[in-house]
Amino acid sequence: MRIELLHVDDCPSAPLARERLAAALRRLGLDDVVVTEVRVADDEDAQRLGFLGSPSVRVDGIELLTTGAEAIGLSCRRYATPDGLSGCPTQAQLDEALSTLRGGPAALQTTP
């Protein structure tokens, strides 16, 4: 299993996303899984990677918590949470999205 945290330099939401992602993996007993951080430096990188904004989490190349309305590009990402838009998914959203791994990669493409 390959998990990536994609982000731009100095993204204010990346540290919280990193922390919540690690917590979710621990809760699921997947704390031995290595998370690779991918720095997206410019628009060329964003286009090549299909980057949907910072921060983004991918599992085996599948984007977590996508609505399908996100645009590819060098930008901040906004997540719909129960408390409104946020720069990072909630702990519960990450826990739930990662728990779908048991259902296979197709189960990961869901609206948060």
N, C-alpha and C positions, 0 to 999 in steps of 0.2 A: 504494500500500500504506500502510495506517494502522496504526502500532504504538503502543499505549498501555501505560504502566506506571502501574497504579492502586495507591495506597497511602494510609495514614493518616499524619497528622503524627507525627513522631518514631518512625516504624517502624524498629526496629534492623536489619531485614533489607533495607530499601529500597535503601540505598547499594550493598550487595553485588549485589542484583538488577540495579540500574542498570549497574554495572560489567560484570557477566557478560552482560547483554543487549547492551551495546555491543560487547563482545569477540566474541560470536556473530555479530552483524551484520557486523563486520569480516571474520571468517573466511569468511563466505558472500559477500563482495563486495557487501554491502548497506549499507556504512557511510555512504552518502548518504541513507539513509532516516532521517527525523526521528522520534524517539521523543517522543510527547506524554505528559507526566506529568499524571495526574489525581489530585488530592487529594480524598479522600473524608472529608468533615468530620463527618458524623453518620449516624444510622441511616436518616434519610430519604434522604440521598444513596445510601447502601448499597442500599436497596430499589429506588430509581429506576434505579441502574446495574446491578443484579443482581450486586453486588460479592461475591466469594467469599472475601475476606480479603486482608490486606496482607502482602506485595506480590502483585499479580496482573499478568500480561502478557496483552494481547489483540492479535490481529492481525486487522484488518478486522472487529472486533467478535466474533471467535471467541476464546474463552478457551484459553490454552495450558496444557497439563499438568493437565488436570482429570480426576478419577476419576469424577465424577458424584455423589459422596457429600458434596461440600462444600455447606454451607448459606449462603444469602444473609444477609449481615449485617455489621455493623461488628466485625471481629475480626482476629486474627492468622491467617495462613495457614500450614499445615504441609504440607510436601511429602515424599513417600516417596522417599528416596534410597538408594543402595546401603549407606550408612553409618547408616541409620535416618532418623527424622523430622528435618526441618530447616525453618527459616524461609525458606529460599531454595532454588530448584532448583540442582542442580550445573551446572557449566559444560557438561558433556557432555549433560545433559538439555536445556538451552536450545539448544545447538548442534543436537541431533537434532530437537527440536520445530520450530525455525525452518527446518531443511533440508527439512521436509515441505511448505514453501510451494510447492515445485516440483510437488507433487502436488495442490495446490489446497486451499482452506479446509476441506473435509470431512476431509482427512487430519490436521488439527490437533487434532481431538477424540480424543485417544488417552490411554490410561493411561500414566503415566511409567514 
